[in-house]
């Protein structure tokens, strides 16, 4: 405790001289320096003790430890960043270059030979152990990084190869051999892993036989307010009366029931409601268990109560299908007046045997207003058929004939449409020939 610092340094110098007896004749330039500097020149027979002193300099060791800690932290952060990046990501060239430098420096590191490795002193034993653990961790991390980079490069090369083959118009049925880079602490090597052949694509052959679509069953209507319910009777009134010109609905129902009760053949019928639509046409509702077809026979006895002297057309609310017939002469050859619906109906039944057998919902109607028919020689009419089968047969297989000349100015075409719903309507086209009754030619079927 009483010795001076110079004496302490002299003790270190004596220990250093004892460990290296060959350097006993060297002179010290500064006894107070922690690292003695030799003033003698180095010869071939003199060891490079200054390099040894620099290697075991405490300040150099501290700086090396600090750099190792920084390197460990940087590599740890790099490893965490790599874990968060997709394995399919493409790395910039600068990143790949830095990674290869790190891998090269660490994977080519070798322990020093035993005879050249200085024996650790008591003061740096713990430091050497920590350094070895750090280097082992770094080597393990870099090994993982090298494997991951190798996998990425292999996948990218495989994807590019498949893309090139697809662009060339052919696909190979086997997987290409993939080479992975495997770096370790002793040497850098590459190993190739064998690949397995891709299984052939499983082809499925449809062996089921096509089934014919089942015919749709008519839907039973339970609500009398729904369209096409059998209890609904439609009374179309030309220029129908407005709400102020007709009796109240309650009064109309009472009057109709009184008329029905006055006759024995209609006494079982009962009207429960009456409605007028936007066109001022009247809809009469019988009881849900009764049919409007029975009521239509007695409609003439009560229709004048609310329709007055206006022209009316009475029909049941049935689903019907319309066929548009073009090129029909507007004038009757016998009378010289505009043909009435009854005239067109009679003419069609005479000249078309198939049409004569069909169940019609109503007489044909002109598609133009009667005032516009006077200025044209030909126009179109709508045929009302009760079944879709008859409508399709008339459109697709029959050339409907009507009275007139062979010279038809307008192109003849017939279409069919479900009058109940425009949304479900369908259009079918065919050609019709307007033939003259004077030439006594029957319609072809």
Secondary structure by P-SEA (a helix, b strand, c coil): ccccaaaaaaaaaaaaaaacccccccccccccccbbbbcccccccccaaaaaaaaacaaaaaaaaaaaaaaaaaaaaaaaaaaaccccccccaaaaaaaaaaaaaaaaccccccccccccccccaaaaaaaaaaaaaaaaaaaaaaaaaaaaaaaaaaaaaaaaaaaaccccccccbbbbbbbcccccbbbbbbbbcccccbbbbbcccccccccccccccccccccccccbbbbbbcccccccccccaaaaaaaaaaaaaaccccccccccccccccccbbbbbccccccccccccccccccccccccccccccccccbbbbbbcccccccccccccccaaaaaaaaaaaccccccccccccccccccaaaaaacccbbbbbbbccaaaaaaaacccccccccccccccbbbbbbbcccccccbbbbbbbbbbccccccccccc
